[in-house]
Amino acid sequence: MARIRSSNTSPEIALRKALHRRGLRYVLHKAGLPGKPDLVLPRHRAVVFVHGCFWHRHKGCKIASTPKSNTQFWQDKFDRNVTRDDRVQRELRALGWRVFVAWECELQSKASTSLKAEILAEAIRDLAQPS
């Protein structure tokens, strides 16, 4: 598990580049916020987490399988991750941030990354518009 990177992963970098091409500017891994979001868009008061499907238990995703050995250890670890994710998102929303999640499986190809970036960019900008 020591080789598992928590930041600057391939899906995260691909999404960052795609959002930057769409004119969105962000800060990376802002330590002052709960959970150190992968992307922080202060102008839009939005944060984006790029979650790995395996570690963060993307429901219905084939990547989110459970290992056959030491199953209880893994289940406990996954439960803690999901609980932490929920808590961090609640804390960020309580602080007035808008929270978005991009899943690893949504960023597996250039086309799917581009589509996800377009959807995110539109949602982030829509939320910034006064209603």
GUZALUM-737861 format. One line per field, with one value per residue: residue number from 1; x, y, z of N, C-alpha, C, CB in turn. Coordinates in steps of 0.05 Angstrom, whole numbers. Glycine has a CB too. Example, Ala and Ser with C-alpha at 12.3 -4.5 7.8 and 13.67 -1.06 7.14 Angstrom:
seq: (1  2)
n_c1: (264  257)
n_c2: (-114  -45)
n_c3: (156  142)
ca_c1: (246  273)
ca_c2: (-90  -21)
ca_c3: (156  143)
c_c1: (264  258)
c_c2: (-66  1)
c_c3: (156  157)
cb_c1: (226  282)
cb_c2: (-89  -12)
cb_c3: (181  114)
***
This chain:
seq: (1  2  3  4  5  6  7  8  9  10  11  12  13  14  15  16  17  18  19  20  21  22  23  24  25  26  27  28  29  30  31  32  33  34  35  36  37  38  39  40  41  42  43  44  45  46  47  48  49  50  51  52  53  54  55  56  57  58  59  60  61  62  63  64  65  66  67  68  69  70  71  72  73  74  75  76  77  78  79  80  81  82  83  84  85  86  87  88  89  90  91  92  93  94  95  96  97  98  99  100  101  102  103  104  105  106  107  108  109  110  111  112  113  114  115  116  117  118  119  120  121  122  123  124  125  126  127  128  129  130  131)
n_c1: (16  43  59  16  -8  -31  -41  -35  -46  -56  -111  -127  -92  -105  -158  -150  -121  -160  -201  -174  -165  -216  -221  -224  -196  -155  -134  -88  -97  -110  -90  -115  -169  -221  -205  -168  -181  -175  -178  -188  -232  -232  -258  -307  -325  -321  -304  -267  -262  -222  -236  -211  -240  -235  -213  -249  -298  -336  -401  -431  -390  -343  -290  -288  -279  -275  -219  -201  -171  -158  -205  -238  -204  -198  -251  -263  -226  -245  -296  -282  -258  -302  -336  -304  -302  -356  -361  -323  -344  -393  -373  -347  -390  -418  -385  -395  -378  -383  -388  -358  -351  -307  -301  -253  -264  -293  -255  -223  -209  -189  -234  -276  -257  -257  -312  -331  -304  -328  -381  -372  -349  -392  -430  -403  -398  -452  -471  -445  -472  -516  -582)
n_c2: (-24  23  43  67  126  188  236  274  234  195  198  244  284  284  303  353  380  379  410  459  473  487  536  539  556  534  513  468  412  438  449  473  461  414  347  358  374  351  388  457  508  570  617  600  576  521  451  395  326  273  210  144  86  35  46  82  60  59  54  0  -4  -41  -39  -32  -78  -129  -154  -224  -248  -237  -210  -184  -145  -111  -96  -67  -25  -2  14  53  91  107  128  170  201  217  248  289  313  333  369  406  426  450  492  523  507  479  413  366  303  264  202  150  112  143  171  144  145  191  213  202  230  282  289  284  328  370  366  375  427  457  449  471  525  538  536  579  621  674  662)
n_c3: (0  6  -41  -64  -88  -62  -83  -144  -182  -242  -263  -235  -254  -309  -306  -283  -324  -365  -342  -335  -389  -400  -377  -322  -260  -207  -141  -115  -71  -20  43  87  87  104  93  51  -7  -76  -118  -112  -123  -112  -131  -148  -103  -96  -91  -115  -112  -132  -134  -123  -148  -123  -71  -48  -54  -100  -116  -151  -187  -224  -211  -157  -124  -72  -39  -37  3  73  84  124  145  100  90  137  130  82  100  138  104  71  110  129  81  76  123  114  68  89  127  93  63  104  114  71  21  -45  -64  -106  -138  -175  -206  -212  -252  -288  -314  -348  -402  -455  -479  -443  -399  -418  -426  -373  -351  -378  -360  -305  -306  -326  -285  -241  -257  -264  -212  -191  -211  -195  -169)
ca_c1: (0  60  62  -9  -6  -56  -44  -22  -51  -62  -137  -128  -77  -121  -181  -140  -115  -185  -215  -158  -172  -243  -219  -227  -171  -158  -112  -85  -93  -109  -88  -132  -196  -225  -200  -150  -192  -156  -179  -204  -238  -241  -276  -334  -331  -326  -281  -270  -247  -219  -235  -206  -264  -228  -209  -271  -321  -356  -423  -438  -367  -328  -263  -292  -282  -263  -199  -210  -156  -159  -230  -247  -186  -205  -278  -260  -212  -263  -317  -270  -255  -328  -345  -288  -310  -381  -357  -309  -363  -412  -358  -342  -416  -425  -368  -405  -366  -398  -371  -362  -334  -302  -292  -231  -274  -303  -232  -205  -200  -190  -261  -292  -247  -267  -341  -334  -295  -349  -403  -364  -346  -419  -442  -389  -405  -481  -474  -434  -490  -538  -608)
ca_c2: (0  46  54  80  155  201  260  274  209  199  209  271  302  286  320  380  391  384  433  482  479  499  562  539  558  520  509  439  400  459  436  486  452  386  327  367  367  350  414  477  530  590  636  587  564  493  433  370  303  252  186  118  69  14  55  98  43  69  35  -10  -4  -67  -35  -32  -106  -134  -176  -250  -254  -217  -195  -167  -121  -94  -85  -46  -3  11  28  78  110  118  144  195  216  229  268  311  327  348  392  426  439  467  516  537  498  460  389  349  279  250  175  140  99  163  185  123  151  219  220  202  252  306  290  290  355  388  365  388  455  469  449  490  552  542  541  605  642  681  653)
ca_c3: (0  7  -68  -72  -86  -54  -99  -171  -196  -271  -267  -225  -273  -333  -301  -279  -350  -379  -330  -342  -417  -401  -365  -293  -246  -182  -123  -110  -45  0  69  107  84  112  72  31  -33  -98  -132  -98  -141  -94  -144  -150  -77  -102  -89  -130  -103  -152  -118  -135  -144  -105  -44  -39  -57  -119  -117  -177  -205  -223  -199  -128  -114  -46  -41  -26  28  94  77  145  146  77  94  157  118  64  116  149  82  63  133  128  58  83  143  102  51  106  138  72  57  127  111  48  -4  -62  -66  -130  -138  -201  -200  -229  -276  -306  -325  -359  -430  -461  -486  -418  -382  -431  -420  -344  -346  -389  -341  -280  -311  -328  -259  -224  -266  -258  -183  -185  -221  -175  -179)
c_c1: (17  64  38  -6  -33  -61  -28  -24  -57  -90  -140  -115  -93  -144  -172  -134  -141  -201  -200  -163  -199  -244  -223  -199  -175  -132  -111  -82  -91  -111  -107  -161  -198  -220  -181  -160  -171  -155  -197  -207  -250  -262  -304  -342  -338  -300  -288  -251  -246  -215  -228  -230  -258  -227  -233  -298  -343  -377  -429  -414  -351  -301  -265  -296  -268  -243  -209  -196  -158  -183  -239  -230  -194  -232  -278  -247  -230  -285  -306  -267  -281  -339  -331  -297  -337  -378  -343  -328  -383  -398  -354  -368  -424  -408  -375  -392  -385  -379  -378  -342  -331  -290  -271  -242  -286  -280  -212  -195  -202  -218  -278  -283  -257  -297  -345  -325  -315  -373  -396  -362  -373  -432  -429  -397  -434  -485  -464  -453  -511  -565  -630)
c_c2: (25  59  68  110  167  226  258  247  215  209  238  291  306  305  349  394  398  407  459  492  493  526  562  539  548  520  479  432  420  447  448  476  422  368  334  360  368  377  433  501  553  610  626  575  535  477  408  349  284  226  161  100  47  24  69  84  54  48  26  -11  -30  -64  -37  -60  -108  -158  -201  -257  -231  -198  -176  -142  -101  -81  -63  -21  13  26  54  99  123  136  171  213  231  252  293  327  344  372  414  440  458  493  532  529  479  437  373  326  269  223  167  127  118  177  166  128  181  229  222  224  278  310  298  319  376  389  380  418  470  470  469  519  558  549  568  628  648  672  673)
c_c3: (0  -20  -78  -67  -79  -70  -125  -184  -225  -276  -258  -244  -298  -329  -297  -306  -366  -368  -335  -370  -419  -385  -335  -280  -218  -166  -117  -80  -22  28  90  107  93  88  50  3  -55  -113  -116  -117  -124  -106  -145  -124  -80  -98  -105  -118  -127  -136  -135  -128  -123  -76  -32  -44  -75  -123  -146  -196  -202  -211  -168  -117  -87  -49  -27  0  47  90  99  148  124  81  115  146  99  79  128  127  74  85  133  105  64  102  131  84  67  118  117  65  80  126  86  21  -19  -67  -90  -128  -167  -194  -221  -254  -297  -321  -338  -387  -434  -465  -460  -399  -392  -424  -391  -338  -356  -370  -315  -284  -313  -301  -240  -232  -260  -229  -176  -193  -199  -187  -173)
cb_c1: (-19  87  69  -33  5  -56  -35  7  -74  -58  -158  -115  -49  -131  -196  -114  -98  -202  -218  -128  -171  -264  -240  -244  -160  -167  -114  -62  -69  -132  -60  -132  -207  -253  -226  -122  -215  -163  -190  -191  -258  -218  -266  -334  -354  -336  -275  -264  -259  -195  -262  -179  -272  -201  -186  -271  -333  -342  -449  -459  -349  -326  -252  -316  -269  -285  -173  -206  -127  -133  -252  -247  -157  -204  -297  -244  -187  -276  -327  -243  -243  -348  -341  -258  -314  -400  -339  -285  -378  -422  -331  -331  -438  -419  -338  -400  -339  -408  -373  -357  -345  -282  -316  -215  -296  -320  -218  -218  -218  -172  -274  -291  -216  -263  -354  -317  -268  -358  -411  -337  -331  -436  -440  -359  -400  -497  -459  -407  -504  -537  -615)
cb_c2: (0  38  31  69  167  207  286  282  192  173  192  273  291  259  310  380  372  358  429  477  454  480  579  514  587  491  526  428  382  479  438  515  455  382  320  355  387  328  411  486  522  605  642  567  580  489  426  374  289  257  182  106  56  1  74  126  37  76  46  6  20  -78  -7  -14  -126  -140  -167  -272  -261  -200  -214  -182  -130  -109  -107  -57  -13  -9  9  72  96  94  130  188  198  208  257  301  307  330  383  412  417  452  507  566  483  473  372  365  257  268  156  119  79  184  201  97  136  226  201  175  252  306  264  270  360  379  335  377  460  453  421  487  555  517  519  609  633  711  627)
cb_c3: (24  19  -87  -57  -112  -24  -84  -168  -182  -285  -253  -197  -279  -342  -276  -263  -366  -378  -299  -337  -434  -389  -377  -284  -246  -187  -96  -125  -45  -5  79  104  55  124  60  35  -40  -116  -161  -71  -164  -83  -172  -172  -63  -131  -59  -160  -78  -172  -104  -125  -170  -112  -43  -51  -31  -146  -105  -188  -198  -251  -207  -120  -134  -25  -29  -46  22  94  70  172  142  51  103  182  103  44  138  162  57  58  160  126  33  95  166  85  33  129  149  47  53  154  109  52  2  -89  -40  -156  -119  -220  -200  -213  -268  -290  -303  -358  -451  -485  -506  -404  -382  -461  -427  -327  -360  -417  -335  -271  -338  -348  -247  -227  -296  -266  -167  -198  -246  -169  -167)
***
